[in-house]
Amino acid sequence: MRTTRIHKLQDVAKFKNKLLTWAQQFDDVVWLDSNNYKQNYASYDAVLAVDAFTSIRTDFKQGFEKLKEYQTYCNDWVFGYLSYDLKNDVEALNSKNMDGLGFSDLCFFQPKRLFLIKGNQLELNYLNAVSDEISDDLHAVEHVREAPRGTVQKDIRIKLRIHKDDYFEKVEYMLERIHRGDIYEANFCQEFYAEDTQINPLETYQKLNSISKPPFAAFVKIDDKYILSSSPERYIKKAGSHIISQPIKGTAKRAMNPDVDRDLMISLKNDKKERSENIMIVDLVRNDLSKTALKGSVQVEELCEIYTFDQVHQMISTVTSKVSSETHPVDIIKSTFPMGSMTGAPKISAMKIIESLEESKRGVYSGAIGYFAPSGDFDFNVVIRSILYNQTKKYVSYSVGGAITAKSDALKEYEECLVKAKAMRMVLEN
């Protein structure tokens, strides 16, 4: 049984910082933050789930079926992540590349304590609350001491899993496969990593988030493993019978000069190569959503619209559908996973090719973080622009990718990867 209490916040930004600091005492933490980015389809401004009552952690084998059983059994709020390698559960695929992080393929938990922030209103939602537990926690949050600063390791040496010349060779091979007609587009990713490295996860997340202020930021802690995400991309959301997917394809850097910045935005809007990338993924998402959609309900609400963030301009489309109330929420996710923006088209062929060319297992990168509500509604981001950290192994990793199409130039694709990696590198090296 859940107990709820509504509390008015005087200073939302200050309370959010205190709340996330207070949360560090728990082994299971999921923090989701929109950073007040103005967007359609937002349910909450920020959410914190902590303190697992029940949980599920598993590899990809029958992963979605296990999640379906777990979510049905709980019939409650559950928070967690889906790794990219659940593709091996959906299709006859494998992941044999090296894995320096060692995260579970799937991890969700049912939180005892849940904080939902919308505007200046805080909803405290507690499972099996005892006595004055809610009041005591609220008092503890308000009086929490600020986390210590200056504890991020200063001598972090970032290494490349794929060096520049090898990257060019791999892109050329991919272009050969495209010209042969095996695929139309593939999202090719590369890992940047540091070994024997210690970071302060909370401080690192806060620095990363302050640089980008994205609408789908997330801080996840599962024991000794952390996901520090500044994602700008929604993967998929369910609100009643309404399904929303918002793939990103197309990136341009920002400029300090307003006129130059506007020109960069207009150039992205009119870039034929970027538009073709986006439209191909929109077609893929339409096809994926149609697997569970009511007949004739799949619609493209936005096509190749430009959204501006602190670090980059992005080309985003919005695809929607309607589903029957009898369709299980996990089946909707399984039928669209992995998200097309991180694979390519046709999806299965693209996933096979990129698996053979990438040097490291993607794991949580290009997976999804989010939650299921008791109603069966859900909301998940795409894990990009994110730092992954295994505290025990002292291994830090971030990956970036770009869509390779027939019009791709290897050097430009490499430079785009560096633009996407800029925020993560700045946070870790400065």
Beta strands, then each sheet from edge to edge (+ up, - down):
strand 1: 2-8
strand 2: 28-33
strand 3: 46-58
strand 4: 78-82
strand 5: 106-118
strand 6: 121-127
strand 7: 159-160
strand 8: 185-194
strand 9: 216-222
strand 10: 225-231
strand 11: 234-239
strand 12: 242-245
strand 13: 248-253
strand 14: 299-308
strand 15: 312-322
strand 16: 344-345
strand 17: 368-372
strand 18: 378-381
strand 19: 386-390
strand 20: 395-404
sheet 1: 1+ 6- 5+ 3- 2+ 9- 10+ 19- 20+ 8- 7+
sheet 2: 1+ 6- 5+ 4- 17+ 18- 11+ 12- 15+ 13-
sheet 3: 1+ 6- 5+ 3- 2+ 9- 10+ 19- 20+ 8- 16+
sheet 4: 1+ 6- 5+ 4- 17+ 18- 11+ 12- 15+ 14-
end
